[in-house]
Amino acid sequence: MNTATFFATFGIIFLAELGDKTQLTAMALAARYPWKRVFIGLAAAFALLNLAAVLLGSFLFTVLPLFWIKIASAALFLFFGVTTLRAKEFDEAAEQEEEKRFKVRGPIVTSFFMILLAEIGDKTQLVTASLAAQHDSPLAVFTASTLALWAVSLVGIFAGRQLLRFVSLPTLHKVAGWLFLAFGAAVLYQAFSFH
């Protein structure tokens, strides 16, 4: 397993999801259900989503020239950086409405489907696919991305409210946005430096 790819992926995904809807959803679900059952549901959803992202990214790695993968990846990172910096605040009312739709099911199924539906095509799934396309290390990308999402969810479950007392949600979003911009610029630089 490529450790540089692992740590880069983990850091990007973890910071990007701090204070994001996924973490807030995990926190809200854990307030209503036993945290272990919530975690089982969301862990399964993240594993499935990341498996799909890594398979797509690995396929792209084999069929496209690395230069074009890096250009597309840089564009994605830059786009997500700008949209994250311009994003509106978390809409708690909309999140509670979505929770009501799943409330009749148990906590594991509710957590699984809420995360699955919220994250399909989300920035971190696309970034995971992008990283898998750039690096010939799908296991490192899958493992790091999945562990980062699990870790940030556990932070949301156990310490989310405490963290938000010290660091505002807009500040967390700004850090994630700037991280995406920096990573996009770095990938763009790599694409043109080594081409």
N, C-alpha and C positions, 0 to 999 in steps of 0.2 A: 504494500500500500504506500502510495506517495504521501509522505507526511506534510510536505509543503502545501500540496493541494488540499489535504485534509484540514489543516489549520486555517488556510485562507478561506475555504468554503465555510467552515464552522463559524469563523469570525463574521463573515459577510452576512450569513443567514441569521445568526443570533442577533447581531446589532440591528438588522433590518426589521426583525419581528418584535423587538422591544417596544412595548406600547402600541403595537398594531392590534387590529381587530381580533386576531387569533389569540393573542395573550389575554385580551380583555374578555373574550368569549370563554376561555378556560377558567378565568377568575370567576365569571358570573355562573358558570355551570357548577363549579366547586362550591359556590355559596349555596346552591340548591340541592346538590347530590353529594354522596361520598366521594372524596377526591380520588381514591384509587380507581373507582369505576369510571370516573370522568377521564382519568389518565389512560386507562385501557382503551377506551373508545377513540380518543384523539391520537394516541400512539399508533393504533392500527390505521387510522385515516392518513396520517403523515407518512407512514411506511409505504402505503399503496400509492399515494401521490408522488412521492420521491422515486419510487421504482419506475413509474410511468415517465417521469421527467428524465431520469438517467438513461432509460432505454432509448428515448427519443434523442437525447443529446449524444449518446454513444453512436447511434445510427448516423446522425449528421456528421460526426467526427470521421466516419468511414467513407462518406460519399462527397463531402464538400472540401475544397481546399481550406487549409487552416486560416489563410488570410481573410477569406470571406466570413468564416465563422467568427473570427476576432472582430471584424467590422460590425457584423450583426450583434454580437455580444456587447461591444462598446456602445452601440446605439441603444440597446435595451437598458444597459446600466445608466446611461445619460438620461434616457427617457424616464426611468424610474426615479432617478435622482430629482429631476425637475418636478415630476408629479407628486413625489413624496413631500418635497418642500412646499408645494402649493396646495396640498391636501387640506380638506376641511376637518373639523374636529370629529371625533367618534360620535356616532349617532346611537345613543343608548336606547331610544324608543324603537328604532328599527331593529336593533339586536334583540330586544325583548319580544317583539312581534314574531321574529323568526323562531325564537325559543318556544313560544306558545304552539307553533305548528308541530313541534316534535315532542311536546310534553307528555303525550299519552304513551310513548315508548319509554323503556327503561333508560337509566343514565348512560350505559355503554352505547346503546344504539343511538340515543339522542346526541351524545358527544361525537360519535363517529360521523353521522350524517351532517351535523352542523359544521364540523371542520371540513369534511369532504366537499360539501357544496360551497363553503366560503372560500376554499383554497384552490379549487380547480381553476387553472389559468391565472392564479394570483402571481404577484411579482416574484415571490420566493420560489414558486414552482418553475417559472420561466427562467429565473436566475440559475436554479439547479440544473435545468436542461442546458442552459448556456455554458455553465462550468463543465458539465459532462462533455459537451461538444468541443471545448477548448483543450481539455486534458485527457490523455489516454489513461485515465485512472478512475473508471466508473465506481469501483468499490469505495475509494476514498471520498468521492463526491457524495455518493448515496449515504454512506455512514455518517459523514460530517454533517450533511444537511439534515438528516433525520435526527441525529443526536442534538443538533442545535435547536431544532423545532421542539423536541421533547424538553430540552433544558429551559428554553424560554417559556414554555407552557408551565413547567413546574415553578419557575420564578413567578409567573402570573398567579398560579394556584396558591403559593405559600407567601409570597412577599410583594405581590403586585401593589396592593394598597399602600404598603409601607414605602415602597420605592417611589410611588407617585407623590408621597408627602415631601420627598427631598428633591426629586427631579420632575419637572413638569412634563406632561405628555407632549406639548409642542416642542420642548427641548429634545426629547427622545426622537421625535420625528425629524427634527432638523439634523441631528447627528446621523441618523440613518440616511437621509437625503444627501448629505455631504459625502458620506461614505460611498454611496452609489455613484455620485459624480466623480469622486476621486478614482474609484475602481474603473469606471468607464474611460476616464482619461488615460489611465495606466494601460488598459487593454488596447486602446486606440494607438498609443505610443508604441506598444509592442508590435502591433500589426504593421506599422509603417517602418519600424526600426529593423525588423528582421525580414522584410519582404524584398 
